[in-house]
Amino acid sequence: SRATEVKMDRQGRIGIRRDLLKLANIDGQMVIIGVLNKLELWNPDDCEEFPPMEEVADNFDISL
């Protein structure tokens, strides 16, 4: 797993290792997605490859 546990500093910030940013192709802006008790960090361009959640929910008859 590439999951990494991090702690916030006094100002509520977290540090992200450079190797993980490089692996995720993140250079500058990123999209943060909450998944249960985790956060996923994505390159904004990579997120555009996936359909919007509303479209996915319609395919599975899920109310958002």
MIDOSE-1310 file (N, C-alpha, C; in nm, 2 decimals, decimal comma, always signed):
residues 64
srat	+0,08/-0,12/+0,00/+0,00/+0,00/+0,00/+0,09/+0,13/+0,00; +0,04/+0,23/-0,06/+0,11/+0,35/-0,07/+0,06/+0,45/+0,03; -0,03/+0,41/+0,12/-0,09/+0,49/+0,22/+0,02/+0,54/+0,32; +0,00/+0,66/+0,36/+0,10/+0,72/+0,46/+0,02/+0,79/+0,56
evkm	+0,05/+0,76/+0,69/-0,01/+0,83/+0,80/+0,06/+0,96/+0,82; -0,01/+1,07/+0,83/+0,06/+1,20/+0,86/-0,01/+1,27/+0,97; +0,06/+1,37/+1,04/+0,01/+1,45/+1,14/+0,01/+1,59/+1,10; -0,09/+1,67/+1,15/-0,10/+1,81/+1,12/-0,01/+1,89/+1,20
drqg	+0,04/+2,00/+1,15/+0,12/+2,09/+1,23/+0,02/+2,18/+1,31; +0,07/+2,28/+1,38/-0,01/+2,37/+1,46/-0,11/+2,45/+1,38; -0,08/+2,47/+1,25/-0,17/+2,55/+1,17/-0,26/+2,46/+1,09; -0,27/+2,33/+1,12/-0,36/+2,24/+1,05/-0,31/+2,19/+0,91
rigi	-0,18/+2,21/+0,88/-0,13/+2,17/+0,75/-0,06/+2,03/+0,77; -0,06/+1,96/+0,65/+0,01/+1,83/+0,65/+0,12/+1,84/+0,54; +0,23/+1,77/+0,56/+0,34/+1,76/+0,46/+0,32/+1,63/+0,38; +0,34/+1,64/+0,25/+0,32/+1,52/+0,16/+0,46/+1,50/+0,10
rrdl	+0,50/+1,37/+0,12/+0,63/+1,33/+0,06/+0,64/+1,36/-0,09; +0,76/+1,40/-0,13/+0,78/+1,43/-0,27/+0,76/+1,31/-0,36; +0,81/+1,19/-0,31/+0,79/+1,07/-0,39/+0,65/+1,04/-0,42; +0,56/+1,06/-0,32/+0,42/+1,04/-0,34/+0,35/+1,14/-0,43
lkla	+0,40/+1,26/-0,42/+0,35/+1,36/-0,52/+0,39/+1,33/-0,66; +0,51/+1,28/-0,68/+0,56/+1,25/-0,81/+0,48/+1,12/-0,86; +0,46/+1,03/-0,78/+0,39/+0,91/-0,81/+0,24/+0,94/-0,86; +0,18/+1,04/-0,80/+0,05/+1,08/-0,83/+0,04/+1,18/-0,94
nidg	+0,16/+1,22/-0,99/+0,17/+1,32/-1,10/+0,12/+1,45/-1,06; +0,14/+1,49/-0,93/+0,09/+1,62/-0,88/+0,20/+1,72/-0,88; +0,18/+1,83/-0,94/+0,28/+1,94/-0,95/+0,20/+2,07/-0,94; +0,18/+2,12/-0,82/+0,10/+2,24/-0,81/-0,04/+2,21/-0,75
qmvi	-0,14/+2,22/-0,84/-0,28/+2,19/-0,79/-0,31/+2,05/-0,78; -0,40/+2,02/-0,68/-0,45/+1,88/-0,67/-0,59/+1,88/-0,63; -0,65/+1,77/-0,64/-0,79/+1,75/-0,60/-0,78/+1,65/-0,48; -0,86/+1,69/-0,37/-0,86/+1,61/-0,25/-1,00/+1,54/-0,24
igvl	-1,00/+1,41/-0,24/-1,13/+1,34/-0,23/-1,13/+1,26/-0,10; -1,24/+1,28/-0,02/-1,26/+1,21/+0,10/-1,32/+1,08/+0,08; -1,26/+0,97/+0,13/-1,32/+0,83/+0,12/-1,32/+0,77/+0,26; -1,44/+0,76/+0,32/-1,45/+0,72/+0,45/-1,36/+0,79/+0,54
nkle	-1,26/+0,72/+0,60/-1,17/+0,79/+0,69/-1,03/+0,82/+0,63; -1,03/+0,83/+0,50/-0,91/+0,86/+0,42/-0,92/+0,97/+0,33; -0,81/+1,03/+0,29/-0,81/+1,13/+0,18/-0,73/+1,08/+0,06; -0,78/+1,10/-0,06/-0,71/+1,07/-0,18/-0,67/+1,20/-0,25
lwnp	-0,54/+1,20/-0,29/-0,49/+1,32/-0,36/-0,47/+1,29/-0,50; -0,53/+1,37/-0,59/-0,53/+1,34/-0,74/-0,48/+1,46/-0,81; -0,42/+1,43/-0,93/-0,39/+1,54/-1,02/-0,53/+1,57/-1,09; -0,56/+1,70/-1,10/-0,69/+1,74/-1,15/-0,72/+1,69/-1,29
ddce	-0,61/+1,68/-1,38/-0,63/+1,62/-1,51/-0,67/+1,47/-1,51; -0,62/+1,40/-1,41/-0,65/+1,26/-1,40/-0,80/+1,24/-1,36; -0,85/+1,33/-1,28/-0,99/+1,32/-1,23/-1,09/+1,34/-1,34; -1,05/+1,41/-1,44/-1,14/+1,43/-1,56/-1,17/+1,31/-1,64
efpp	-1,09/+1,20/-1,62/-1,11/+1,08/-1,69/-1,22/+1,00/-1,63; -1,27/+1,03/-1,52/-1,38/+0,96/-1,45/-1,51/+1,03/-1,47; -1,62/+0,96/-1,48/-1,75/+1,03/-1,49/-1,79/+1,10/-1,36; -1,88/+1,20/-1,37/-1,92/+1,27/-1,25/-2,00/+1,17/-1,16
meev	-1,99/+1,20/-1,03/-2,06/+1,11/-0,93/-2,21/+1,10/-0,96; -2,27/+1,20/-1,00/-2,42/+1,20/-1,03/-2,44/+1,09/-1,14; -2,36/+1,09/-1,24/-2,38/+0,99/-1,35/-2,36/+0,85/-1,30; -2,26/+0,83/-1,21/-2,23/+0,70/-1,15/-2,35/+0,66/-1,07
adnf	-2,40/+0,75/-0,99/-2,52/+0,72/-0,90/-2,64/+0,68/-0,98; -2,66/+0,75/-1,09/-2,78/+0,72/-1,18/-2,76/+0,57/-1,23; -2,64/+0,53/-1,26/-2,62/+0,39/-1,32/-2,65/+0,29/-1,21; -2,64/+0,32/-1,08/-2,67/+0,23/-0,98/-2,79/+0,26/-0,90
disl	-2,87/+0,36/-0,94/-2,99/+0,40/-0,88/-2,97/+0,44/-0,73; -2,87/+0,52/-0,71/-2,83/+0,57/-0,58/-2,87/+0,72/-0,57; -2,92/+0,76/-0,46/-2,95/+0,91/-0,44/-2,83/+0,97/-0,37; -2,79/+1,09/-0,43/-2,69/+1,16/-0,36/-2,74/+1,29/-0,29
